[in-house]
């Protein structure tokens, strides 16, 4: 057991160490969000099978895990972008293994096109991946406000709060990610 050191003042009396205010603030924020995060974990456990992630490169695995974590903590844009990155990793590796590496190296849109043309992936899953790509694009390639896939245009069209829209988008992104991991190129 290690002995706890105490700070002393100029006269040798122990100084009571106070907890920084930011720690108390963080604790209150964590408690306030606990039920929401727990609900997101329950949703993930209903949608995503256990032990998924073995047999993939470490970078792909970490992208996969951080997409889930980002969703749980309400970082929906990060979850969307990371899910799309995972899908792109999976598509590029799978297409390269089948001799379509050159086409796959031109991005996710080109990968989707090859997979659709060669009938390598179920068309419903490809539709989900294409939707994910369209939703991801305004976050990684800045678009004007008038672009149809921006959050601004979509939340006005759906008449919903942007945060609710992004949470729905993140859920759909994770569903696409898991669908790709389980069913694409099998």
N, C-alpha and C positions, 0 to 999 in steps of 0.2 A: 504494500500500500504506500502510495507516495504522500508525503506530507504537503499539505496545502500552504503555500506561501501567502503571507498577508503583507499588504503595503502599510508602511508606518509614516506618520507625519514627522515633522522636525523634532518633536519631543519624544518620539518612540512609541506613541500611542497608535494602536491599529486604526487604519482608515477603512471605513465601511465602503466597499465598492458598490457603486450604484449601477443598475442595469441601464444601458443606453436607451433613450426614448424610442429610437428606431426599432429596437427589438420588441418593445411593447406594442408599437404600432403594427409591426409585421405580424405579431401574434394575434392581434384583434382582426386583422385582414384575413389571416389564415382561418380563423374560427368562423368568420362570416361566409367564407367561400367553401367550407368543408362539405356541406350537404350537396352543393352543386357539383363539386368535383366527384363526390361519391356516386352521384347519379350518372355522371359521365363514365365512370369506371364500370358501373353496372351495365350500362349500354354497351360498352366495349366487350365486356365478358359475355354478353348475349350474342354479339355479332361476330366476334373474333375467336377462332379456335385457340386452344392452349398450345404451347410448344411450337408455334409457327416461327420460323426464322433460322432454323438450322440449315446448314449447307449453302449459305450465301456468303459472298465476300463481306468482310468486316464493315466496309464503308456502307454497303447496302443494308446490312443488319442494323447499324446505328441510325441510318436514315429512317428505317422502319420503326425502330423503338422510339426515336425522338418525335416522329409524327404522332404516335399514340400519346406520349407524354405532353406534347404541345396541346393536343385536343383536351386532355384531362385538365390542364391548367388554364384553359380558355384562350390559348394563343392560336386562334383559328386560322389566321393567314399562314402562320408557320406550319400548321398541320396540313393545309392545302398544298403549299409549296413542297413540303417534304414528301407527302404522299405522291405528288407528281414526279418528284425526283426518284423515288423508289420505283415507280412504274417505268420510268425511262431507263433506269439501271437494268431492270428485269427484261425489258424489251430489247435493249441493245445487246445484252449478253445472250439472250435466247436467239435473236435473229443472227447474230454473229456466228453462233454455234451451228446454225443451219445454212450458212453461206451467204447471208444477206447483210454482212457487216458494213459494207460501203453505204447501202441505203439507210441503215439504222443510224449511221454516224451523222446523218443530216437532221437529227432531232426527233422529237416525239411524233410530230405530224407525219413525217416520212415513215417512221416505224409503224404507225397505225396503218398507213396506206399499204405498206408491204404485207403486214399481217392480214389485212382485209383481202387484198388482191390474191394472196397465196392461200387464203382460207386456213390460216394457222391458229387463229383465235376465234372463239365464238363471237358472232356479230353483236350480240347484246352487251357483252363485256367490252368490246371495242367501242360501242356507243357510249358507255360509261366513262371509258378512258378519254374519249374525245371531249366529252362534257367537262371532265376534270381539266384537260388541257386548256379549254376555252376559258374556264373560270380562273385558272392559274395565271394565264398570260398577262392580264393587266397588272399583276403584282410583280412580275419579272421583266415585263416589257411595257413601260409606261404608255398608257393610251389616253386619248382625250376624254373628257367627261362624257361626251356624246357617244362614245363607243358602246355598243350594245352589251358587252360583257363586263363592263365596270360595275363595281358595287353600287355606285350612284345610280346608274340606269336601272339596274336590276331591282334595287330596293324600291325605287319609285314605281316601277312596273308591278311589282308584287305587293306593294303597299304594306311593307313590313319594316320593322326596325333593322338597321344594318347589322347589328350584333346577332339578331336571330337569323338573318340571312346567312351570315358567315358561319354560324354554328351548324346550320343545315348543310351548307357547302362542305364544311369540314367532315361532317358525318358521311356525306356522299363520297368525299375524297377517300376516306378510310375504307369504305365499302369497296370502292374501285381498287384500292391498294390490296386489300385482302383477296378480292376476286382474282386479281392478277397473280398473286402469290400462290393461290390454290389451284386455279384453273387454266391460266394462260400457258400455251405451248406444251400442253400435256399430251 
